[in-house]
Amino acid sequence: MKTPRSVGRLVAHAWLLLALGVQLAVSAQAPGTVDRSFNPGPRADYGAGPVAQSSVFALLPLPDGRVYVGGTFQVLGGVFCQQLGRLAPDGSVDPSFNVGTGFDNPVSNPPREMTNGGWVSSLVVRNDGKLLVSGNFTRVNGLARNGLVLLYPDGSVVTAYDAAAHCAGGRVSGVIALPGDQVLIRGGFTNVWDQPRVGLARLQPDGTVHLCT
């Protein structure tokens, strides 16, 4: 037979479980709704006067919840990020990643909202944590890179890697990951490392072209 004290404990436990259930029901979100715990702040923008909103072309999530974001923007979440930034799991800009002056593609008459004419369109993270970036650019933070660049995790350029310099006939415009840190590049080129490759080529991790055997 239950004593008044044990009954009181059962009632207290029941109320605790009910309160916990209500809390979970309130905090849970229906599928497809906006995750309010992730907030990248102000829109990605050109950051120069009343211009149209800029575009995000590339997203690449990392296993730790951070996300690379690439596009035409100069400002991301209220922070200067020239066409490429990295977001923390809560959506705030990660200040430990900085591409400096960003991705340039000098043109004779750029749109007023695109001061340097460049943008980022595709991203690949390698097993060593370095980031391959492709898009419409000819210089990255002042260094010549024709549509393809390898960055350290802090956003600085890996100067020893310049595969695009060996692509003749046109620029690299896209990259996707393959097993073993190999990548597939696409673009307007017709020759890669003195090998005929029209618009499509597979590269080794060191940036040299993959030779069929």
C-alpha positions as CSV (number, residue, x, y, z in Angstrom):
1,M,0.0,0.0,0.0
2,K,1.4,3.4,-1.0
3,T,2.0,6.0,1.7
4,P,1.0,9.6,1.2
5,R,4.7,10.4,0.9
6,S,5.2,8.0,-2.0
7,V,2.1,9.2,-3.7
8,G,3.4,12.7,-3.4
9,R,6.6,11.7,-5.0
10,L,4.8,10.0,-7.9
11,V,2.7,13.2,-8.5
12,A,5.9,15.4,-8.3
13,H,7.6,13.1,-10.8
14,A,4.6,13.2,-13.1
15,W,4.5,17.0,-13.1
16,L,8.3,17.0,-13.8
17,L,7.9,14.7,-16.8
18,L,4.9,16.8,-18.1
19,A,6.9,20.0,-17.8
20,L,9.8,18.4,-19.6
21,G,7.5,17.2,-22.4
22,V,6.1,20.7,-22.8
23,Q,9.6,22.1,-23.0
24,L,10.6,19.6,-25.7
25,A,7.5,20.2,-27.6
26,V,8.0,24.0,-27.6
27,S,11.7,23.8,-28.5
28,A,11.3,21.1,-31.2
29,Q,10.8,22.5,-34.7
30,A,8.7,21.0,-37.5
31,P,10.6,19.6,-40.5
32,G,11.3,22.3,-43.1
33,T,11.1,25.3,-40.8
34,V,14.0,27.7,-40.3
35,D,16.6,26.6,-37.7
36,R,16.7,29.7,-35.4
37,S,19.9,28.5,-33.7
38,F,21.7,29.3,-37.0
39,N,21.8,33.0,-37.8
40,P,24.3,34.3,-40.3
41,G,23.3,37.9,-39.5
42,P,22.9,40.6,-42.2
43,R,22.6,39.4,-45.8
44,A,25.6,38.7,-47.9
45,D,26.1,42.0,-49.7
46,Y,28.5,44.1,-51.8
47,G,28.9,46.5,-48.9
48,A,29.0,49.6,-51.1
49,G,25.9,51.7,-51.1
50,P,22.3,50.9,-51.9
51,V,23.0,48.0,-54.4
52,A,21.2,44.8,-55.1
53,Q,21.7,41.9,-52.8
54,S,24.7,39.7,-53.9
55,S,24.6,36.0,-54.5
56,V,25.9,32.9,-52.8
57,F,27.1,30.3,-55.3
58,A,28.9,27.7,-53.2
59,L,28.3,26.0,-49.8
60,L,30.5,23.4,-48.2
61,P,29.8,22.0,-44.8
62,L,32.6,20.7,-42.6
63,P,32.3,17.7,-40.1
64,D,32.6,20.1,-37.1
65,G,29.5,22.1,-38.2
66,R,31.4,25.0,-39.8
67,V,30.4,26.0,-43.4
68,Y,32.4,27.6,-46.2
69,V,30.4,30.1,-48.2
70,G,31.4,31.4,-51.6
71,G,29.9,33.8,-54.1
72,T,30.0,37.4,-55.3
73,F,29.6,39.2,-51.9
74,Q,32.1,41.4,-50.2
75,V,30.4,41.5,-46.8
76,L,29.1,38.4,-45.0
77,G,27.2,38.6,-41.8
78,G,28.3,42.2,-41.4
79,V,32.0,41.2,-41.8
80,F,34.2,42.0,-44.7
81,C,34.7,38.6,-46.5
82,Q,35.8,39.1,-50.1
83,Q,33.7,36.4,-52.0
84,L,34.6,33.7,-49.5
85,G,34.0,33.2,-45.8
86,R,33.6,30.5,-43.2
87,L,30.7,30.4,-40.7
88,A,30.8,28.9,-37.2
89,P,28.0,26.3,-36.3
90,D,25.8,29.2,-35.1
91,G,26.1,31.1,-38.3
92,S,28.5,33.8,-37.2
93,V,31.5,34.5,-39.3
94,D,34.7,32.6,-38.3
95,P,37.4,35.3,-37.9
96,S,40.2,32.8,-38.1
97,F,39.6,32.4,-41.8
98,N,40.5,35.5,-44.0
99,V,41.2,35.6,-47.7
100,G,42.5,39.2,-47.6
101,T,41.7,41.2,-50.8
102,G,39.9,38.2,-52.2
103,F,39.3,37.1,-55.7
104,D,40.0,39.5,-58.6
105,N,39.0,39.4,-62.2
106,P,39.8,42.9,-63.6
107,V,37.4,43.9,-66.4
108,S,37.2,47.1,-68.3
109,N,33.7,48.1,-67.1
110,P,32.6,46.0,-64.1
111,P,29.1,46.5,-62.6
112,R,29.2,49.1,-59.9
113,E,28.3,46.6,-57.2
114,M,31.3,44.3,-58.2
115,T,34.4,46.4,-57.7
116,N,36.8,43.6,-58.6
117,G,34.7,41.5,-60.9
118,G,35.5,38.1,-59.4
119,W,33.5,35.4,-57.7
120,V,33.7,31.9,-56.2
121,S,31.6,29.1,-57.6
122,S,32.9,25.7,-56.3
123,L,34.7,24.4,-53.2
124,V,36.5,21.2,-52.2
125,V,38.1,20.4,-48.9
126,R,41.0,18.0,-49.0
127,N,41.9,15.4,-46.4
128,D,44.7,17.7,-45.1
129,G,42.2,20.5,-44.4
130,K,43.3,22.7,-47.3
131,L,40.5,24.2,-49.5
132,L,40.4,24.1,-53.3
133,V,38.5,27.1,-54.7
134,S,37.4,27.6,-58.3
135,G,35.5,30.4,-59.9
136,N,35.8,33.5,-62.0
137,F,39.1,35.1,-61.0
138,T,42.6,35.7,-62.1
139,R,44.2,36.8,-58.8
140,V,43.7,35.7,-55.2
141,N,44.9,38.1,-52.5
142,G,47.3,39.6,-55.1
143,L,48.7,36.3,-56.4
144,A,48.1,35.2,-60.0
145,R,45.7,32.2,-60.0
146,N,43.6,31.5,-63.1
147,G,40.3,30.1,-61.8
148,L,41.8,27.6,-59.3
149,V,43.6,28.1,-56.0
150,L,44.5,26.1,-53.0
151,L,44.1,27.7,-49.6
152,Y,45.3,26.9,-46.1
153,P,42.6,26.6,-43.4
154,D,43.4,30.2,-42.4
155,G,42.6,31.5,-45.9
156,S,46.1,32.2,-47.1
157,V,47.2,30.9,-50.5
158,V,49.3,27.7,-50.8
159,T,52.0,29.3,-53.1
160,A,53.5,25.9,-54.1
161,Y,50.2,24.8,-55.7
162,D,49.3,26.5,-59.1
163,A,47.7,23.8,-61.3
164,A,45.8,26.4,-63.3
165,A,49.0,27.9,-64.6
166,H,49.4,24.7,-66.6
167,C,45.9,24.8,-68.2
168,A,46.2,26.3,-71.6
169,G,43.5,27.6,-73.9
170,G,41.1,28.8,-71.2
171,R,40.3,29.2,-67.5
172,V,39.3,26.6,-64.9
173,S,35.7,27.3,-63.9
174,G,34.8,24.4,-61.6
175,V,36.1,21.6,-59.4
176,I,34.7,18.5,-57.7
177,A,36.3,16.1,-55.3
178,L,37.4,12.5,-56.2
179,P,38.7,9.8,-53.9
180,G,42.3,10.1,-52.7
181,D,42.3,13.9,-52.9
182,Q,42.2,13.8,-56.7
183,V,39.9,16.3,-58.3
184,L,38.0,16.8,-61.5
185,I,38.3,20.3,-63.0
186,R,36.2,21.8,-65.8
187,G,36.6,25.0,-67.9
188,G,37.5,26.4,-71.2
189,F,41.0,24.9,-71.4
190,T,42.2,22.6,-74.2
191,N,45.5,21.4,-72.7
192,V,46.6,20.6,-69.2
193,W,50.3,20.0,-68.3
194,D,51.0,19.5,-72.0
195,Q,48.4,16.8,-72.3
196,P,45.3,17.3,-74.5
197,R,42.3,17.8,-72.2
198,V,39.3,19.6,-73.7
199,G,37.2,21.2,-70.9
200,L,37.7,18.4,-68.4
201,A,40.7,17.0,-66.6
202,R,41.6,14.9,-63.5
203,L,44.3,16.2,-61.3
204,Q,46.5,14.5,-58.8
205,P,46.8,15.9,-55.2
206,D,49.9,17.8,-56.2
207,G,48.1,19.5,-59.1
208,T,49.6,17.6,-61.9
209,V,47.4,16.0,-64.5
210,H,46.3,12.3,-64.1
211,L,47.8,10.2,-66.9
212,C,45.7,7.3,-68.1
213,T,47.6,4.0,-67.9
